[in-house]
Amino acid sequence: MHLSLTHDMLAITIEEDSKTFYYLQNIADKNFKKKIGRKEKMIIFKEEDEIVQRRYFLKLLSKIYLRKTNDYENAITIEEALEKSIKISLLKPNQLLQKMNIQLVIEDNYAVVFHLGSHNTLFASYLKSYFKDHLVRIRPKNGTITLYPNSDETVRLLEKLLEQKELFGCFVAFNYQEEALLSYKKSFVTKRLKRSRHNALFSLLEEYFGILGCKVEDSFEMIRRNYLSLVKKYHPDSCGLYDGDLHVKYVAKFQEIQYAYEMLKMHFRHAEIKIA
């Protein structure tokens, strides 16, 4: 069972399961007025006074899809398609499947370009739905679809897509250089590690800025002024020698201030900011 979406249509292809198709067709015949179709295909158009029937029909369709595919995310998408026309097709065993050969090229280790040879509306809508949180550019004139990554999740989705041998009732063959895909994957792993290290460092720096009563965007001069004010305030000698508990607290606070200042000074030096 395959799902594809366009801006105005939800299309479901049921493979080799006549019983399910005719069951749904029978329900549609009884509940929807604006419907066209033939023996192995039907399209249900939206009618404002049939919203309740549509909602129940889509819930039923969603349950059947989930049972056959275990694809929970797209099952939810089916339930939310109240405003779309609904197309349901039956693909029988003796029907010849169309074959698509898709050339995949990774440009500058960044954008992924699918070369279709000619514009394929169904595949284009499928990709936009599949990579739903990504920027996907469709160019009908030259038959290409360009995918722009947004995280290392892009690679996971791409690898899962390339494992497919059949999509919405078509045989599909993805042609690509495995070395290029491996390099692409490694580049995202490297970026993730760098980002992880940066986030950890930023978290520590944020803590040091806070200890000195500063903001991350403050200059080193502001940090130094706050530091001098705090070490004067929390110097252990300033609390007197006879208040033992307070003296211990001042020593701990003083050391914390000193350490935060040294760490930030090192950071600013590393960033090539001149420190007087």
N, C-alpha and C positions, 0 to 999 in steps of 0.2 A: 504494500500500500504506500503510495507516494503522494506528497503534498507539495503544491507550489502556490505562490501568491503573487498577484499583481495588485495595482492600486484599486482595482474595482472587482476582482474575481478571486475566489478561493477554488482551486482545482484539485480534485482528489482522483487518483487512478487506483483502481482495485484490480489486483492481479489474480487471475485464475480462481476467482471466488464468486461464481455466478449467484449463489444463494444469498450472499450479503448484498450484492448489487441489486438484485430484484426485490429484496426485502426493503431496501432504502427507496427504490423506485416506487414500490407500492405505497409506502408511507407518503412520499412526495405527491403521488397522484391524488391521494385522499385529502391532503392538507393545503396544497398550493395551487392557486389559479393560474398564475403567470409562469408557465413552465413549458419548455420545448424539449424535444429529444426524440431519439429513436431507440432501437432495441438495446444498444450497448453504450448509450451516452444520453445524459440529460443535463439541462441547465435550468436552475430555479432563479428567477429574478425577484428582486425585493418588492414587496407590497407593504405599505404602511399599516394596513389592517391585519397583517399576518405576522407581526413581530413576535407574538407569543409562540406561535407554531414554529417560527424560525429558530427561536431560542432553544426550544426543546429538541428540534431536529439537529441543531449544531451540537448540543450536549450529547445526543445519541451518537452522532458522527465522531465526536471527540473520543468517546468511550471505545468505540470500535477501533479507531486509529491507535489509541493507546494500547489496547489489547494485542494488536497485531505488530506494533513496532517498538513498544516500551519507550517511545519518545514523548516524555511528559511535556516538554517545552512547547513542541508544535501542537500537541493535543490542546493545550491552553489557547494557542493561537487560533485554532479552529473555533472554539467557543466564542472568541472575541470578534468573529467575522460577521457580525450582524448586518453591517452596511454593504456587504459584498454580494455579488451574484455567486451562486454555488454551482460548480460544474463537477459532475461525477461520471467517470468513465470506467468501463469494464475492459480489461485486457485479457483475452482468452489465450490458452496455451498454443493454439495453432496460428496465432497472429504473428507476422514478422515484425520484429522490433526495429525501429530506426536506430542507426548507429551514429554517434557523434564522436569525431576526433577533435580533441581540443589541445592546442599547443600552449604550454605554459612557459612564460619567460619572466625571470626576476631581473628587474632593471636596477642597476647600481646598488644591488643588495638591499633594496627598499620596496619599491612598488612591484606588485605581482600582476602581470598582464595575461589574460586569457584570450587567445586568438581563436575565434570560432570559425573563421572563413566567411561567414555571412551572419547577419543579425538573427539571433534566436531569442525571441521575447520571453519564452517560457524559462529558459536557462538563466537569462538576465534577471528575471524576477526572483528565481530561486536563489541566486547568489546574493541578491540584495537582502533577502529574508534570512539566509543562512549567516551572512556576516552583518547582522543587523546593527551592531554598534560601530561599524566601520564606514569610512567614506568609500563608496563604490561608484566609479564613473563609467557610464555606458556610452559607447561611441558606435551607433548603428552604421554609419557610413563605411567604416573600415572593419566592422565586425569584431570589435575588441571590448573587453571589460577590464578595467583597471581597479585593483584592490589596493588601498593604502592601509598599512598596519597601524594599530594603536597600542599594542602591547605584545608580550610573548604569547598571549592567548591566541593571537592571529596564527602563529605557527601551529598550535595544537589543532585549531579548526581546519587549517589548510591540509595538514597531514590526514585528518579524518576524512576530508572531502576526497582526497586523492586515492583513498582506499576503495571508494565506491566504484562498482562495476556497472551499476544500473541506476538510473535516475528518472523519475516520473515516466516510466514505461519506455525508456530508451537505453540501449547499451551505450556506455560512455568510456572512451579511452583517453586518459590524460597523458600527453607526451611532454616530458621535461627532463632536464639533466639532473641526475641524482646528486652530483657533486655540488651543483648550484644550490639545491634545496638544503643540503647538509650545511653548507657555508652560511646560508640564510638563517638556519636554526641556531648555529653556533653564535652568530652575531647578536641574536636576541638574548641568548643565555648570558653572554658577556655584558650586554647592556643591563640586564636584570641584576647581575652581581654588582656592577658599578653603582646602580641605583640603590641597591640594598646597603652598600657601604656608605654611600652619601647620606642616606636617610639616618643611619646609625650615628654618623658623625654629626649631622645636623641636630639630632636629638640631644647629644651630649653638649654641643655648643649652646643650644637653647637653654639648657640647665645652667651652664656657667654664666651666661648673660643674666639669667634670673637671679642667681646668687649675688651678683654685683648690682642688682637693681636696674639693669639696662634692657634695651630691646635689641633684637638681632640686627636691625638696621642702623644702630648707633655707631658713631665713629669711635676709633681707638682713644681719641682725646677725651670723649665723654666717659668711656670705660675707665680710663686712668683717673679721672676726677672722682668718679664714684668709688673706685678702689681706695684712693688715698683717704677719702672721707670715712669709709667703712673700717679701714685698719686703725684709724685714729679712734673711732668709736669703740671698736671691739678689741683693742689691744689689752692683753691680760692685766697689765699694770694699772689700767684705768678703773678697775673694779675693786681695787684694794686687796690686800693679802689675807685678810681675816675672814672673808666670806668664801669658804671653800667651794660650795656648790656653784656659786656664780662664777668663780674663777675658772672652774673646769669647763663651764659652758662657754665662757669667753675664749678660752684656749681652743676649743673645738671650732667655734665660729671663725676665729682668726685664721686657723689653718685652712678651713674651707674657702675663705676669701682669697688667701694667698694662692691656693692651688688653682682656683677658678681663674684668677688673673694670669697666672703663668701659662695655663692652657690656652687662654684667649690671645695672649701675647704671641705664643708660638703659632697660633692659627693666622694671625695678621701678618706675621713675618713670612709664613708660607705663602700667603696671598700677595706677597711683595708690596705690602703697605709699609711705608716708612714710619718707624717708631722712634721717637726722640728719646 
